[in-house]
Amino acid sequence: MDGARLTVAPIRAKSSVQLIGRSAEIVALQQELERIARSDAKVLITGESGVGKEIVAHNIHARGPRANMPFAPVNCAGLPETLLESELFGHVKGSFTGAYRDKPGKLEAAHMGTAFLDEIGEMTLRMQGMLLRFLETGELQKVGADGNARHANVRVIAATNRNLREMITQGTFREDLFYRLNVIHIAVPPLRDRREDIPALVDYFLSRFTSVNQSPVTSVSPQAMKALVGYAWPGNVRELENALERVVVTVQHPTIEVSDLPAEIRGFDAVSLRPKRERRRTVADDLYKRLIEQRESFWSTVYPLFMEREITRSNVRELVRRGLEEARGNYKIVARLFNMEPRDYKRFLNFLRKHDCQIPFKEYR
């Protein structure tokens, strides 16, 4: 999820989740959402991981005529194909081991409301075909059901941090599904492109976390704020949120100083302030630097972020790709580069296979 933690169950009524900031980019986005919300068109939201794509989807829902009906978010990357099919379309009792009762899917639960399909680019081709059929017919075929398909009236909003047009060229995303979803396209800007919003976001998160944690923190020093504004934030709003929560929990004095900030933020340099036309740093760039230069372990740096859905499968694949380039296609050397013990090699490969993050090594040899 992006920018804030939202419940996974269908939500009714308007939410207080909001887009924070006064930058030209956020003002333009707010105005665009106001127009889009009045329609019932499908929306495709794109942007880097952590920019707030789910919050944008929730805003569209909350401002529109379906606001008092369910909002049902589904993380398409968080479940294997079979479980994702059940999550979306539901299942009938006895359709698989553990199916002890009939269960409606999120699309059925969101009838007359909105379904938000996050990380749509991680769907398998088979699931893409099933989703396309639903978008064309409105029919819901539960797992294990024999006919008697139900219909659901759902506004679908999808999001991805991947380049779907590039995936279409590679044959990993259906072109017909892309055009079904891409009726209205919203691109959410990364946090580094709207730095003037950072102080407002800092105030918002500090207020939230100090209240919950009964923290003595009341302010941020000018030097610390300068560091926060200057940092590149490869993880965007989510990274800022997590960093401030850590600081609030650990700091025991009223004012946050530069020394209280995480090391990567204290050490920001001119790289984060280069003109936009230069190649932008990515999440994978930052993580790779931590693995290679700061000698952090894959298991302590990358693994927990992936399991907590703070980075995506594509981020891990990019890390692996860069490791294979350095290691000339040798996964054992990649494991050493990523600061793993020799005994962790099989565990590493099993992790990559299980989560579909393994990529062919021959082209790098």
C-alpha positions, 0 to 999 in steps of 0.5 A: 500500500502506498503512503498510508496503511489502509484496511484490506477489508471492504470499507464503507463511507467516506474516509479521512485518508487524504493527499497531503501537500500544496505543491503544483503537482498535488494541486493539479492532482486534486483537481483531476481527481475531483473531475474523475470521481464524478464519472464511473470510468475505469482508472489506471494509476501509475507511479513508483512504489510508495507514492500513494497510489492507493490513497489516490484510488481511495480519494476517487472512490470517496468523492464519487457517487459510490462513496457510501458503498464498499471500497475493496483493495486487493494486492495482486502481488501478495498472493499466488495465482490460485489464492488470488483467483479465490480472493477476487472471484470467491470460491464454493465449499469443497473447491480446494483443501481448506474451503470449508464454506462458500466465500464471496470474492472481493469483486462480489463484496464490492458490488455497487462500490469500487475494487482497487487492484494494486500491482496489477502488473504482477498478475499472471496471464491466466488471471489477466484473462479472467479479469478481462472477462469480468470487465467485459461481462460483469460475470463472477465465476467462483472457484469450483462453481458449476455454472450459475455465474453472478453479476457485479456492478463494480468500478475498477481502479488498477495501479502499478509501478511497472511499465505496462506498455513495455510488458505488452511488448515482452508478452507478459501483459495483455494489450486488450486488458491494458486498454480496458483498464487505461480509460483514464490514466493518472500518473502520481509524481514521486516525492523528490519531484514535489519536495515542497510538500515534505514539511507538511508531510513531516508535520502530519506524520509527526502529529500522528505518531507522537500521539499514538506513542506518547512521544516527547517529540514536538518539533524538527530542527531546521537542519533536520528538516533540510536533510529530510527535504534534500534526501531523494526518498526512493521509497517515496511517502511510505519511506518518509512515513516509516522513517519518522515513525522510527524516529518518534519511537526512539527519540527521547527529547523534544526536537528531532536533530540531524543526528536522530535521522537514519544514516542514509538521510543524514548522508544525502548528497548532490545526487538527490538534487540533480536535474530531473532530466538525468536518470533518476535513482530507483528503489533498486539503486538504493538497495543495491548500494546498501548491499554492495557498499554498506555491506548489509545483508540481503536477509536484513535489508531486502527480505523484510521490505519485500515480505512487508510489501514495501518493495515489489517483485520487480524491485527484487528482480532488478536487484538480482539482475544487477547482481547477475551482471556483476557476477557474470551469471553466477548465482553463488557469487550473487549470494556472496555479493549480497552478504549471505553465508554459504549455507544460505545459497539454497534458501536464497534460490528457494526464495527467488523461485517461490516469489517468482523473482528468479531470472535466467542467468545464461544471458549474463555469462 
